Amino acid sequence: MSVAFTTPETPLAQLAAALRAGGPVNILAVGSATTVGDQLGTDRHTAFPYRMVEALHAALPNVAFGLTLRGGRGMTAVDMEP
């Protein structure tokens, strides 16, 4: 598996403004069971979105971050719609 990083062609002005204002910065994580945490009893806070928000808060302690998760084992995009 290869990983590619991209840079947006235009600045993320709304994100920059939210960071300067201290938030809120709302993050939507969509994916499979690894996104929402293991449904077999493993602590869901070890899933990557939670770890990402923890890292962001450590780097930017004065910014409020919100996290919404959509997904789960075997779910389709239609299943994830609110």
CYANA upper distance limits for C-alpha pairs under 8 A (distance plus 0.5 A):
  8 PRO  CA     12 LEU  CA      8.27
 12 LEU  CA     16 ALA  CA      6.73
 13 ALA  CA     17 ALA  CA      6.62
 14 GLN  CA     18 ALA  CA      6.65
 15 LEU  CA     19 LEU  CA      6.64
 15 LEU  CA     25 VAL  CA      7.75
 16 ALA  CA     20 ARG  CA      6.72
 17 ALA  CA     21 ALA  CA      6.64
 18 ALA  CA     22 GLY  CA      6.69
 18 ALA  CA     23 GLY  CA      5.29
 18 ALA  CA     24 PRO  CA      6.82
 18 ALA  CA     25 VAL  CA      6.77
 19 LEU  CA     23 GLY  CA      5.99
 19 LEU  CA     24 PRO  CA      8.22
 19 LEU  CA     25 VAL  CA      7.65
 19 LEU  CA     63 VAL  CA      6.75
 21 ALA  CA     63 VAL  CA      8.22
 22 GLY  CA     62 ASN  CA      6.23
 22 GLY  CA     63 VAL  CA      4.59
 22 GLY  CA     64 ALA  CA      6.63
 23 GLY  CA     63 VAL  CA      5.54
 23 GLY  CA     64 ALA  CA      5.33
 23 GLY  CA     65 PHE  CA      7.15
 24 PRO  CA     63 VAL  CA      7.28
 24 PRO  CA     64 ALA  CA      5.34
 24 PRO  CA     65 PHE  CA      6.09
 24 PRO  CA     66 GLY  CA      7.34
 25 VAL  CA     63 VAL  CA      8.06
 25 VAL  CA     64 ALA  CA      6.79
 25 VAL  CA     65 PHE  CA      5.31
 25 VAL  CA     66 GLY  CA      6.59
 26 ASN  CA     65 PHE  CA      6.31
 26 ASN  CA     66 GLY  CA      5.01
 26 ASN  CA     67 LEU  CA      6.43
 26 ASN  CA     68 THR  CA      8.11
 27 ILE  CA     65 PHE  CA      7.84
 27 ILE  CA     66 GLY  CA      6.46
 27 ILE  CA     67 LEU  CA      5.41
 27 ILE  CA     68 THR  CA      6.73
 28 LEU  CA     67 LEU  CA      6.55
 28 LEU  CA     68 THR  CA      5.40
 28 LEU  CA     69 LEU  CA      6.49
 28 LEU  CA     70 ARG  CA      8.06
 29 ALA  CA     35 THR  CA      7.50
 29 ALA  CA     49 PRO  CA      7.07
 29 ALA  CA     67 LEU  CA      7.94
 29 ALA  CA     68 THR  CA      6.79
 29 ALA  CA     69 LEU  CA      5.49
 29 ALA  CA     70 ARG  CA      6.77
 30 VAL  CA     35 THR  CA      7.36
 30 VAL  CA     69 LEU  CA      6.57
 30 VAL  CA     70 ARG  CA      5.33
 30 VAL  CA     71 GLY  CA      6.17
 31 GLY  CA     35 THR  CA      5.83
 31 GLY  CA     36 VAL  CA      8.01
 31 GLY  CA     70 ARG  CA      7.11
 31 GLY  CA     71 GLY  CA      5.48
 31 GLY  CA     72 GLY  CA      7.21
 32 SER  CA     36 VAL  CA      7.46
 32 SER  CA     71 GLY  CA      5.80
 32 SER  CA     72 GLY  CA      5.04
 32 SER  CA     73 ARG  CA      5.74
 32 SER  CA     74 GLY  CA      7.57
 32 SER  CA     75 MET  CA      7.58
 33 ALA  CA     37 GLY  CA      6.11
 33 ALA  CA     38 ASP  CA      6.37
 33 ALA  CA     39 GLN  CA      7.73
 33 ALA  CA     71 GLY  CA      7.25
 33 ALA  CA     72 GLY  CA      4.73
 33 ALA  CA     73 ARG  CA      4.99
 33 ALA  CA     74 GLY  CA      8.44
 34 THR  CA     38 ASP  CA      6.85
 34 THR  CA     47 ALA  CA      6.62
 34 THR  CA     48 PHE  CA      8.03
 34 THR  CA     72 GLY  CA      8.17
 35 THR  CA     47 ALA  CA      6.28
 35 THR  CA     48 PHE  CA      6.78
 35 THR  CA     49 PRO  CA      6.99
 35 THR  CA     69 LEU  CA      8.04
 35 THR  CA     71 GLY  CA      7.63
 35 THR  CA     72 GLY  CA      7.85
 36 VAL  CA     44 ARG  CA      7.03
 36 VAL  CA     47 ALA  CA      6.77
 36 VAL  CA     49 PRO  CA      8.25
 36 VAL  CA     69 LEU  CA      6.82
 36 VAL  CA     70 ARG  CA      7.82
 36 VAL  CA     71 GLY  CA      7.04
 36 VAL  CA     72 GLY  CA      6.73
 37 GLY  CA     42 THR  CA      7.58
 37 GLY  CA     43 ASP  CA      7.44
 37 GLY  CA     44 ARG  CA      4.62
 37 GLY  CA     45 HIS  CA      7.46
 37 GLY  CA     46 THR  CA      7.42
 37 GLY  CA     47 ALA  CA      5.45
 38 ASP  CA     42 THR  CA      5.82
 38 ASP  CA     43 ASP  CA      7.70
 38 ASP  CA     44 ARG  CA      6.68
 38 ASP  CA     47 ALA  CA      8.36
 39 GLN  CA     44 ARG  CA      8.39
 45 HIS  CA     50 TYR  CA      5.96
 45 HIS  CA     51 ARG  CA      7.59
 46 THR  CA     50 TYR  CA      7.15
 46 THR  CA     51 ARG  CA      6.94
 47 ALA  CA     51 ARG  CA      7.01
 48 PHE  CA     52 MET  CA      6.43
 49 PRO  CA     53 VAL  CA      6.76
 49 PRO  CA     67 LEU  CA      8.25
 50 TYR  CA     54 GLU  CA      6.71
 50 TYR  CA     67 LEU  CA      8.40
 51 ARG  CA     55 ALA  CA      6.69
 52 MET  CA     56 LEU  CA      6.66
 53 VAL  CA     57 HIS  CA      6.52
 53 VAL  CA     65 PHE  CA      7.40
 53 VAL  CA     67 LEU  CA      8.10
 54 GLU  CA     58 ALA  CA      6.64
 55 ALA  CA     59 ALA  CA      6.69
 56 LEU  CA     60 LEU  CA      6.31
 56 LEU  CA     61 PRO  CA      8.27
 57 HIS  CA     61 PRO  CA      5.32
 57 HIS  CA     62 ASN  CA      8.17
 57 HIS  CA     63 VAL  CA      7.39
 57 HIS  CA     64 ALA  CA      8.14
 57 HIS  CA     65 PHE  CA      7.79
 70 ARG  CA     80 MET  CA      6.02
 70 ARG  CA     81 GLU  CA      8.33
 71 GLY  CA     75 MET  CA      6.63
 71 GLY  CA     76 THR  CA      8.39
 71 GLY  CA     79 ASP  CA      8.30
 71 GLY  CA     80 MET  CA      6.08
 75 MET  CA     79 ASP  CA      6.22
 75 MET  CA     80 MET  CA      7.40
 76 THR  CA     80 MET  CA      7.02
 77 ALA  CA     81 GLU  CA      7.19
